[in-house]
Amino acid sequence: MFEDRQKNEVDALLASDAEFRDLYRHHKDLDRKVHDAEIGILPMDSIALSSMKREKLRTKDRLTELWDRHQALH
């Protein structure tokens, strides 16, 4: 996530905003778990996987809000 952004801008936000940093790490963790579940490495039923995907989307939405707010200030 945010790979298409300027790395130095992402790094600055990660360093300066604890909520963004925590959500960014959480999103990366969810992304890895969803991927592992989809390829069969992480056993998970479809309900749990769907729930994890929804949480990942909510996290991405919040990260995008924080990113947009940061960009508006700079």
C-alpha positions as CSV (number, residue, x, y, z in Angstrom):
1,M,0.0,0.0,0.0
2,F,1.2,3.5,-0.9
3,E,4.0,1.9,-3.1
4,D,3.0,4.4,-5.8
5,R,3.7,7.4,-3.5
6,Q,7.0,9.1,-2.9
7,K,8.9,6.8,-0.5
8,N,10.3,9.8,1.5
9,E,6.7,11.2,2.0
10,V,5.5,7.8,3.3
11,D,8.5,7.4,5.5
12,A,7.9,10.9,7.0
13,L,4.3,10.1,7.7
14,L,5.3,6.8,9.3
15,A,7.8,8.6,11.5
16,S,5.5,11.4,12.5
17,D,2.0,9.8,12.9
18,A,1.6,6.9,15.3
19,E,-1.9,6.1,14.1
20,F,-0.8,5.9,10.5
21,R,2.2,3.8,11.5
22,D,0.1,1.3,13.5
23,L,-2.5,1.0,10.8
24,Y,0.1,0.7,8.1
25,R,1.7,-2.2,10.0
26,H,-1.7,-3.8,10.7
27,H,-2.7,-3.5,7.0
28,K,0.6,-5.2,6.0
29,D,0.0,-8.0,8.5
30,L,-3.6,-8.5,7.3
31,D,-2.4,-8.5,3.7
32,R,0.1,-11.2,4.4
33,K,-2.5,-13.3,6.3
34,V,-5.2,-12.9,3.6
35,H,-2.6,-13.9,0.9
36,D,-1.5,-17.0,3.0
37,A,-5.1,-18.0,3.6
38,E,-6.0,-17.7,-0.1
39,I,-3.1,-19.9,-1.2
40,G,-3.7,-22.4,1.5
41,I,-0.7,-21.8,3.8
42,L,-2.9,-20.4,6.6
43,P,-5.9,-22.6,7.3
44,M,-9.0,-20.4,7.6
45,D,-12.7,-20.8,6.9
46,S,-14.5,-18.6,4.5
47,I,-16.3,-16.6,7.2
48,A,-13.0,-15.7,8.9
49,L,-11.3,-14.8,5.6
50,S,-14.2,-12.6,4.6
51,S,-14.1,-10.8,8.0
52,M,-10.3,-10.3,7.6
53,K,-10.8,-8.9,4.2
54,R,-13.4,-6.4,5.4
55,E,-11.0,-5.4,8.3
56,K,-8.3,-4.9,5.7
57,L,-10.5,-2.6,3.6
58,R,-11.5,-0.6,6.7
59,T,-7.9,-0.2,7.6
60,K,-7.0,0.9,4.0
61,D,-9.9,3.4,4.1
62,R,-8.6,5.0,7.3
63,L,-5.0,5.0,6.0
64,T,-6.2,6.8,2.9
65,E,-8.0,9.4,5.1
66,L,-4.9,10.0,7.1
67,W,-2.8,10.3,3.9
68,D,-5.2,12.7,2.3
69,R,-5.2,14.9,5.5
70,H,-1.4,14.9,5.6
71,Q,-1.2,15.8,1.9
72,A,-3.7,18.7,2.4
73,L,-1.4,20.1,5.1
74,H,1.7,20.0,3.0
